[in-house]
Amino acid sequence: MIISALHSHLSDETYRDNFNLYLECYKLFWNCAENLSYPEFYQAWHNPPTTPHPEAEDNTPATPTPFTQQCNLALLSQILNQANQSHPLNCQPICIDGSRFSDPSNPALQIYTTLKKAGCPASPDGKPRTIAELQAYCEDDLSDHQIALILYEEPTDPSPQGFDMAVLNQLARFSHPPIAVVVPQPLPECRLPQFLESDPDLMATLLQWLHNLDR
């Protein structure tokens, strides 16, 4: 398969020494990612159809590249929804792209809008304008809705801007719904569950977290 044959070109060395090749492969793989299911693409990327010598043991770890990280994040919502349909969880994952927050210090209204688009009911008290009002809405009006929020930043335009630590720790005080954040590096002061963008098994790790919420 073309993904298996060319994925080695999505490396830092190719990026540095032959950017045109890197760019063309990136465009090609992005097209493949848009036309394959995530399991098909992941299988082709990490498990090329080769037959190793029976006495040779393959201990090569699955290491993330800039492409696989961007693919994971850009398709995060789609991947998790597909996985949820294949192996239904007791809660619906709702992904919230923080790179689109117009005011990272107060994203209450944009989080609320994302929740409504995902099928949550409107707030009877009007649109929440602060994190405190958003907390009241989530804990009162969504208490019977089995959902979980995953904050992340898509690596495409607009570019990531980082999360406001004070906001993350305000969200950590919510009793409902469960909330986690995907970040490029660990945030020692953040009290939310954190998952790293560089984790080669990011999707599996997130699904395990969601599965554990059912218990």
C-alpha positions in Angstrom: 0.0 0.0 0.0 1.2 3.5 -0.8 1.1 4.6 2.8 3.3 1.8 3.9 5.7 2.4 1.1 6.2 6.1 1.6 5.5 6.8 5.2 9.2 6.8 6.1 9.5 10.1 4.1 7.4 11.8 6.8 10.5 12.2 8.9 12.5 15.1 10.4 15.4 14.2 8.1 13.2 14.5 4.9 11.7 17.7 6.2 15.2 19.2 6.6 16.9 17.7 3.5 14.1 17.4 0.9 11.2 19.6 1.9 9.4 19.3 -1.4 9.3 15.5 -1.0 8.1 15.8 2.5 5.3 18.3 1.4 4.1 16.1 -1.5 4.0 13.0 0.8 2.1 15.1 3.4 -0.5 16.1 0.9 -0.8 12.6 -0.4 -1.2 11.1 3.0 -3.7 13.7 4.1 -5.8 12.8 1.1 -5.6 9.1 2.2 -6.5 10.0 5.7 -9.6 11.8 4.4 -10.7 8.8 2.4 -9.9 5.9 4.8 -11.4 5.1 8.1 -9.1 5.8 11.0 -8.5 2.0 11.8 -7.5 1.4 8.1 -5.1 4.3 8.0 -3.6 3.5 11.4 -3.1 -0.1 10.4 -1.4 0.9 7.1 0.8 3.4 8.9 2.0 1.4 11.9 1.8 -2.1 10.4 3.1 -2.2 6.8 2.3 -5.5 5.1 5.8 -7.0 5.2 6.9 -10.5 6.2 9.9 -10.4 8.5 12.3 -13.3 8.7 10.8 -15.8 11.2 13.9 -15.6 13.4 13.9 -11.9 13.4 12.1 -10.1 16.2 10.8 -6.7 15.4 11.2 -4.5 18.5 10.8 -1.2 16.6 8.6 1.1 18.7 5.8 3.1 17.2 7.1 6.6 17.3 5.0 9.6 16.4 5.9 12.0 13.6 4.7 15.5 13.0 2.3 14.0 10.4 0.8 11.4 12.6 0.3 13.8 15.5 -1.4 16.4 13.2 -3.6 13.6 11.7 -4.6 12.4 15.1 -5.6 15.9 16.3 -7.2 17.1 13.1 -9.4 13.9 13.0 -9.8 13.6 16.8 -13.6 14.1 16.9 -14.2 11.9 13.9 -12.0 9.1 15.2 -13.6 9.0 18.6 -17.1 9.1 17.2 -16.3 6.2 14.9 -14.8 4.2 17.7 -17.8 5.0 19.9 -20.1 3.7 17.1 -18.1 0.5 16.7 -17.8 -0.2 20.5 -20.4 2.0 22.2 -19.5 3.7 25.5 -21.9 4.8 28.1 -20.9 8.4 27.5 -20.7 10.5 24.4 -17.2 12.2 23.8 -17.5 15.8 22.8 -14.2 17.3 21.5 -13.7 21.1 21.9 -11.1 22.8 19.8 -9.4 25.4 22.0 -7.5 27.0 19.0 -10.8 28.6 18.1 -11.5 30.3 21.4 -11.7 34.0 20.7 -11.0 34.7 24.4 -9.0 31.8 26.0 -9.4 33.4 29.4 -13.2 33.0 29.2 -14.3 30.4 26.6 -17.6 29.7 28.4 -19.9 30.7 25.5 -17.9 28.8 22.9 -17.9 25.7 25.0 -21.6 26.0 25.5 -22.1 26.4 21.7 -20.1 23.2 21.1 -22.3 21.4 23.6 -25.5 22.5 21.9 -24.2 21.5 18.5 -23.5 18.1 20.0 -27.1 17.7 21.0 -27.2 19.1 24.5 -30.3 21.1 25.4 -30.3 24.9 25.6 -29.8 26.5 29.0 -33.2 27.8 30.4 -31.3 30.6 32.1 -29.8 32.0 28.9 -26.4 31.5 27.4 -23.7 31.1 30.0 -21.2 34.0 29.8 -18.8 33.0 32.5 -17.2 29.7 33.5 -19.3 29.8 36.8 -22.5 30.1 34.7 -21.2 27.3 32.4 -20.6 25.1 35.5 -24.2 25.7 36.8 -25.5 24.8 33.3 -23.4 21.6 33.1 -24.1 20.4 36.7 -27.9 21.3 36.7 -29.1 21.0 33.2 -26.8 18.3 31.9 -26.7 16.1 35.0 -28.7 13.3 33.2 -26.6 13.5 30.0 -23.9 11.0 29.7 -21.1 13.0 28.1 -17.4 13.7 28.5 -15.5 16.7 27.2 -12.0 16.5 25.6 -10.2 19.8 25.1 -7.6 19.9 22.4 -6.1 22.3 19.8 -6.3 21.4 16.1 -2.9 22.1 14.5 -4.3 23.8 11.4 -5.4 27.4 10.9 -6.0 29.1 13.2 -2.8 28.0 14.9 -2.8 26.7 18.5 -2.7 29.4 21.2 -2.4 27.4 24.3 -4.9 26.9 27.1 -5.4 29.3 30.0 -4.3 27.5 33.2 -6.8 29.3 35.3 -9.6 28.2 33.0 -8.4 24.6 33.0 -8.4 24.5 36.8 -11.9 26.1 36.9 -13.1 23.4 34.7 -11.5 20.8 36.9 -13.9 21.9 39.6 -16.9 20.7 37.6 -18.7 17.7 39.1 -20.2 17.0 35.7 -19.3 16.2 33.0 -15.8 14.6 33.2 -13.3 16.8 31.3 -9.8 16.0 30.0 -7.3 18.0 28.0 -4.8 17.0 25.2 -1.6 19.0 25.4 1.8 19.1 23.7 3.6 19.0 27.0 2.7 18.1 30.6 1.1 20.9 32.6 2.3 20.3 36.2 -0.2 22.8 37.6 -3.2 21.5 35.7 -5.7 19.5 37.7 -7.6 18.0 34.7 -6.6 14.6 33.4 -4.0 15.2 30.7 -3.1 13.3 27.5 0.0 14.1 25.4 -0.3 14.9 21.7 3.0 12.9 21.2 1.5 9.7 22.6 1.6 7.2 19.7 -1.4 5.5 21.2 -3.3 8.7 21.9 -6.6 7.4 20.6 -6.4 4.1 22.5 -5.5 6.0 25.7 -8.4 8.4 25.3 -10.8 5.5 24.7 -9.5 3.7 27.8 -10.1 6.9 29.8 -13.7 7.1 28.4 -14.2 3.4 29.1 -13.1 3.8 32.7 -15.7 6.5 33.2 -18.4 3.9 32.7 -17.4 2.1 35.9 
